[in-house]
C-alpha cells in the first residue's frame, strides 16, 4: 500500500468492524465509550461515524453506515524503510471509508498519518488533537497522506507521481479537533477532524478536496 499506496479495504475491515454504542455530533464533543458497552447495540453504532468532502466536482458523503456495504476501518502499519534512524521506528496510523466487500472498490478515501515513534510505547504517539502538515515517505517528511480512488478506478494522492510532496501542498490543512478513548476492542480511539488537500493522479493532474470532515476509528494503540 505504501508504494503508490494502493488501498486494500477488505484487510482493514477485518481488523476493525466491531462496533460500540457511541454518540457524536458533527465532530464535536465525542462521547467516550465505556468498556461494558463494547458489544451493545452493535449495528446502530455505525451511524456515529461519517465522512464528507467535495472532491473535484463530486460530493462524497458517507453517513449512517448501518445496513450498508460502506465501512469505516483503521489500521497500524510499520514502514519497512529505515526512515527514523536507529532508535525510533517509522509507522503509520490510517483510517478509511469505503466499500467493505470488494478489494477493487471505487470511491474509497483513506487518510494516513506517518511519523517516527519510540518502539517501546504501547499507546500511539502519532495521533493527537492538533494541526498536521502533509508528508511524504519519499521525502522523509512526516505528516498526513491522503488517497482517493474515484468512480473510474483512478488513484489520486496527496503526493505527486514521484511520491514527493508538492510545494503547494504545504498550504493545505489537516486538523484533529477531538479525540476520545473508544470501547471498540479493535480501535483504541475515535477522532474527529477537518481537512483540505490537493490530490494528484499519475500524470500530476490536480484535483481539490475541500470541506473534508470526519469522525472515525483509529487504532490508537499497538497490539
C-alpha positions as CSV (number, residue, x, y, z in Angstrom):
1,X,0.0,0.0,0.0
2,X,2.9,2.4,0.8
3,X,4.5,2.1,-2.7
4,X,2.0,4.0,-4.8
5,X,-0.3,3.3,-1.8
6,X,-2.9,1.0,-3.3
7,X,-5.7,0.7,-0.8
8,X,-6.9,-2.8,0.5
9,X,-10.2,-2.1,2.3
10,X,-11.0,-5.8,3.0
11,X,-7.9,-6.3,5.1
12,X,-8.7,-3.2,7.1
13,X,-12.3,-4.1,7.6
14,X,-11.4,-7.5,9.0
15,X,-9.3,-5.7,11.6
16,X,-11.8,-3.2,12.8
17,X,-15.5,-3.8,12.1
18,X,-16.7,-4.4,15.7
19,X,-18.9,-1.5,16.9
20,X,-19.6,0.2,20.2
21,X,-22.5,2.3,21.4
22,X,-21.3,5.8,21.0
23,X,-22.6,9.3,20.2
24,X,-21.2,12.3,18.3
25,X,-22.4,15.5,16.7
26,X,-20.6,16.6,13.6
27,X,-17.2,16.0,15.1
28,X,-17.9,17.9,18.3
29,X,-18.0,16.6,21.9
30,X,-17.3,13.0,21.2
31,X,-18.6,10.8,24.0
32,X,-16.1,8.4,25.5
33,X,-17.1,4.8,25.3
34,X,-17.5,2.6,28.4
35,X,-15.9,-0.9,28.5
36,X,-19.3,-2.5,29.2
37,X,-20.7,-1.0,26.0
38,X,-18.3,-2.9,23.8
39,X,-20.8,-5.3,22.3
40,X,-24.0,-3.3,22.9
41,X,-26.1,-2.1,20.0
42,X,-23.5,-3.2,17.5
43,X,-25.4,-2.3,14.3
44,X,-26.7,1.1,15.4
45,X,-23.3,2.3,16.4
46,X,-22.1,2.7,12.9
47,X,-24.3,5.8,12.2
48,X,-22.0,7.8,14.5
49,X,-19.1,7.6,12.0
50,X,-19.1,9.7,8.9
51,X,-17.1,11.2,6.1
52,X,-17.9,14.1,3.8
53,X,-16.0,16.2,1.3
54,X,-16.2,17.8,-2.1
55,X,-13.6,16.1,-4.3
56,X,-13.4,17.8,-7.6
57,X,-17.0,18.0,-8.8
58,X,-18.1,15.0,-6.7
59,X,-19.6,15.3,-3.3
60,X,-18.5,12.2,-1.3
61,X,-20.8,11.7,1.7
62,X,-20.8,8.6,3.9
63,X,-23.2,8.9,6.8
64,X,-25.5,6.5,8.6
65,X,-23.5,3.4,7.6
66,X,-25.9,0.9,9.2
67,X,-27.0,-1.9,6.9
68,X,-24.8,-0.7,4.0
69,X,-21.6,-2.0,2.4
70,X,-19.8,1.2,3.4
71,X,-17.4,0.6,6.2
72,X,-15.1,2.7,8.4
73,X,-11.8,0.9,9.2
74,X,-8.4,1.6,10.7
75,X,-5.0,0.0,11.0
76,X,-1.5,0.5,12.3
77,X,1.3,-0.1,9.7
78,X,5.0,-0.3,10.3
79,X,7.0,1.2,7.4
80,X,9.9,-1.1,6.5
81,X,12.2,1.6,5.2
82,X,14.9,2.9,7.7
83,X,13.4,6.4,7.8
84,X,13.8,7.1,11.5
85,X,17.4,6.2,12.4
86,X,18.5,3.6,14.9
87,X,16.2,4.5,17.9
88,X,12.7,5.3,16.6
89,X,10.6,3.3,14.2
90,X,8.6,4.5,11.3
91,X,4.9,3.7,11.5
92,X,1.6,4.9,10.1
93,X,-1.9,5.2,11.6
94,X,-4.6,5.1,8.9
95,X,-8.4,5.1,8.6
96,X,-10.6,4.7,5.5
97,X,-14.2,4.9,4.4
98,X,-15.5,2.8,1.5
99,X,-16.9,-0.5,0.3
100,X,-16.3,-3.3,2.7
101,X,-16.8,-6.2,0.4
102,X,-14.7,-5.5,-2.7
103,X,-11.0,-5.1,-2.9
104,X,-11.4,-3.3,-6.3
105,X,-13.9,-0.8,-4.8
106,X,-14.1,2.7,-6.1
107,X,-14.9,5.9,-4.2
108,X,-12.7,4.8,-1.3
109,X,-11.0,7.5,0.8
110,X,-8.0,6.7,3.0
111,X,-6.2,9.1,5.4
112,X,-2.9,8.2,7.0
113,X,-0.5,9.9,9.4
114,X,3.1,8.7,9.4
115,X,6.0,9.6,11.6
116,X,8.7,8.2,13.9
117,X,7.7,6.7,17.3
118,X,9.6,5.1,20.1
119,X,9.2,1.3,19.8
120,X,8.6,0.7,23.5
121,X,5.4,2.8,23.7
122,X,2.2,0.9,23.7
123,X,-0.1,3.9,23.1
124,X,0.1,5.5,19.8
125,X,2.3,8.7,19.6
126,X,1.1,9.9,16.2
127,X,-2.5,10.8,16.9
128,X,-3.2,13.9,18.9
129,X,-5.6,16.9,18.9
130,X,-3.5,19.2,16.8
131,X,-2.8,20.6,13.3
132,X,-0.7,18.5,11.0
133,X,1.3,19.2,7.9
134,X,1.2,16.9,4.8
135,X,4.0,14.5,4.4
136,X,5.9,12.2,2.0
137,X,7.7,8.9,2.6
138,X,10.0,9.6,-0.4
139,X,11.0,13.0,1.0
140,X,11.0,11.5,4.6
141,X,8.7,14.3,5.7
142,X,6.4,13.1,8.5
143,X,2.7,14.1,8.2
144,X,-0.6,13.3,6.5
145,X,-1.0,11.2,3.4
146,X,-4.4,11.1,1.6
147,X,-5.6,8.7,-1.1
148,X,-8.8,8.6,-3.1
149,X,-10.0,6.0,-5.7
150,X,-12.5,7.7,-7.9
151,X,-15.5,6.2,-9.8
152,X,-13.2,5.3,-12.7
153,X,-10.8,3.4,-10.5
154,X,-8.2,6.2,-10.8
155,X,-5.9,6.7,-7.8
156,X,-5.4,10.2,-6.5
157,X,-2.9,11.0,-3.8
158,X,-1.6,14.0,-1.8
159,X,1.8,13.3,-3.2
160,X,2.9,13.7,-6.9
161,X,3.6,11.0,-9.4
162,X,7.1,10.5,-8.0
163,X,5.8,10.2,-4.4
164,X,7.2,13.6,-3.4
165,X,5.4,16.4,-1.5
166,X,4.4,19.2,-3.9
167,X,5.3,22.7,-2.8
168,X,1.8,24.0,-2.9
169,X,0.6,21.2,-0.6
170,X,2.2,22.9,2.3
171,X,-0.7,25.4,2.2
172,X,-3.2,22.6,2.7
173,X,-4.7,22.0,6.1
174,X,-5.4,19.0,8.3
175,X,-6.5,19.2,12.0
176,X,-7.8,16.6,14.5
177,X,-10.3,18.6,16.6
178,X,-11.4,15.9,19.0
179,X,-10.1,12.5,20.4
180,X,-11.6,10.1,23.0
181,X,-10.9,6.6,24.1
182,X,-13.0,4.0,22.3
183,X,-14.7,0.9,23.7
184,X,-14.4,-0.8,20.3
185,X,-11.9,-3.6,21.1
186,X,-10.4,-3.2,17.6
187,X,-9.8,0.5,17.7
188,X,-8.4,2.2,20.7
189,X,-9.6,5.7,20.0
190,X,-12.1,7.8,18.0
191,X,-11.2,11.1,16.4
192,X,-13.0,13.9,14.6
193,X,-11.3,16.3,12.2
194,X,-11.4,18.6,9.2
195,X,-9.1,19.0,6.2
196,X,-8.5,20.2,2.7
197,X,-5.9,18.9,0.3
198,X,-4.8,18.9,-3.4
199,X,-4.8,15.4,-4.9
200,X,-2.7,14.3,-7.9
201,X,-3.0,11.4,-10.4
202,X,-0.2,9.6,-12.1
203,X,0.0,12.4,-14.7
204,X,0.2,15.0,-12.0
205,X,-3.2,16.4,-12.8
206,X,-4.6,18.2,-9.8
207,X,-7.9,17.9,-8.1
208,X,-9.0,19.8,-5.0
209,X,-10.6,18.1,-1.9
210,X,-12.4,20.7,0.1
211,X,-14.6,20.8,3.2
212,X,-13.4,17.4,4.4
213,X,-15.0,16.4,7.7
214,X,-14.9,13.0,9.5
215,X,-15.5,11.0,12.7
216,X,-13.5,7.8,12.5
217,X,-12.0,4.9,14.4
218,X,-8.2,4.9,14.8
219,X,-6.2,2.0,16.2
220,X,-4.6,4.4,18.7
221,X,-2.6,1.6,20.4
222,X,-0.4,-1.4,19.5
223,X,-1.5,-5.0,19.9
